[in-house]
């Protein structure tokens, strides 16, 4: 409670939560808007919009991270929130598909600039070390809960209103977020003289290319993106056209995947205290390969079952969490401390690049050639990524041996839990220091 007694942090955290849930609601509404305008071609429209989003994140976020200390941050964050509010409010009035693309480009450019700038503000607001680590943990909890609860909230809202009102609610949320940011006291940072965005990102990419464990992470990024694209891009068309579901059913199906992710996120820290990161992440790859194979089989057999679909979607969420959650630990263990910002920036760019490849496949090929063929292509990509990860990230004795506890031998439960918590906090510190998100899943 001491952390939330800090007025400025309390306002900023509230702004973050409101903006996160607004973005989640807008994502559900965007898929329904695409279906309303394009019908059976909604997957292609949504894929194009999400591809634009990935381009903006890959290009703009590193630049914003490089120059976040050279801007009047409070006014900049407020302006970005107001831009997002205006764009979201305009979406219900579009009548042409190209208008969606233009507005999404502006919206995601603002979001890509907002994230690293917001993350760079926190250490200037919360200066006490113990409270700072709690602030990092609270931020991570907010991101996790949004992925689960946003689709659920959307589903409940759609029981009483049309999806256009989700855009209106999101716009109001961004305005409230802007007001909260404006009410906080955010000091401007002095320019640090850091190298430019390209130098930071390129040095991290070079480190990824030279380090076996990080080369394995690159392969696993492709596995996550290939399976995740099925959920993000194809859910709306599959639920509406194949399952005959409603708008609310689309949101509930997305929530099934989020539930799988959240369950694993809750139990995995204790598992990681006993099991090597590589083993957990390879298990996640196996789960995702089986899940994609199940989607292909379901599509080819024309199995129309909401329950089967929900179970597969939940398994995809489980597999993604098994890979994404330990990724930061692997990067931290494989990189010198001075190289961590560049490494996390590289992971941000490379993971989003993987989604940039798979989004068009899921949407464009899925629309042109059907779900079975598109999901088969994504399955091949997932298998290629998993094979590359196994080959590039060799199993070593050190990687397979649990870290000894404080009393020697295998760690006790208390030691293991403390070690896992410490590593999570250190990972979150590194993420914030990089000004980027280390998750392979797009924000």
C-alpha positions, 0 to 999 in steps of 0.5 A: 500500500506504500507504493500506491500512497505515492500519488504520482505513481497511483495516477500513472498506474491507473492511466496505464490500466485504463489504457490497456483495457481500452486497447483490449476492448478496441482489439475485439471491436476492430475484428467485429468492425472488419467483419461488418465491413468485409464479411468473409474477407474480414480475416484479410482486413484484420491481418492487414490492420495488424500488419500495420500495427507490427510495422509501427511497433518495429519501426517507431518503438525503438526510436521512441525509446532512444529519444524518450529522455529528450522530450517533455514527457508529461505533455508527450504522453498526454498528447499520445493519449488524446491522439488515440482517443480521437482515432478510436472515436473515429473508427465507428464512422468509417465506411471504407476499408482503407479508412481502417488502415489509415486510422490504425496506422495513426493509432498504433504509431501513438501506442508504439511511442507511448509504451517506451516513454511510459516505461522510462518515467517509472524510475523517476517517479518511484525512486525507492528500490523496494517500491520500484520493484513492486511497481514493476511487478504491478505493471506486469500483472496489469498486462497479464490481467488485460489479456484475460479480462478484456475479452471477457469484459467485451463479451459482457458488454456485447450482451447489451450493446453493439460493438461500436459502443466499445470504441466509444468506451475506449475513447473515453478511457483514453481521455481519462488516461490523459487526464491522469497523466496530466495530473501526475508530476513527471520530471523531464529527464536530461539527455543521456547521450546514448547512441541512436535507436539503430545502433542499440537495436543492431547491437542487440541483433548481433548478440542474438545472432552470436549467442546459441541460446538467443538464436534458439529464442529467435526460433521460438518467437516464430513458433509463438507467432505462427500459433498465436496468429490463428487466434488473433486473426482468424477467431472472428471469421471462424466463430461467426462463419464456421461456428455460427456464433455471435459477437459475444461468442468471438470475445469468449473464444478469445478469452479461452486463449487468455485463460490458458495463458493466465493459468500457466503464468500463475503456476510457472514461477515455481516450476521454473525454480526446479526445471530448466528454462530450455525444457519448459520452452521446448515443452511450450513449442511442442504444445503449440505444434500439437495445437496447430496440428489440431486446428488443421485437422479440425478444419480439414474434417470440418468439425464444427464444435465450439467446445473443441475450438475453445479447448484448442484456443486454450492450449495455444494460450498455454503453449505461448505462456510456456515460451514467453514467460521464461524468455526474459530469464534466458536473455538475462542469463545469456547477456552481459549486464551492460548489453541487456538494454540492447538485447531486450530491444532486439527481442522486441523487434525480432518477436514483432517481426515474427508476427509481421510474417505470420499475420498476413499468412493467417489473414490473406491466405486464410481468406483466399485459400481457406483455414486448413491451408493457411493453418497448414502453412503456419504449422510448417513455419512453427515446425521450422521455428521449433526445429531451428530452436532445438538445433541452435540451442543445444542442451547443456549440463548447466542448462539442465541442472537446477540451481542449488539452494541456499543449503546445497543440493536441490533448492528447498521450496522456500529457496526456490520460490525466493529465487524465482521471485528475485529473477522475475524482479531482475527481469522486469528491471531489465525490461524497463531499462531497455525501454521495451517489452521483452514479451514475444506476444504483441502489446 
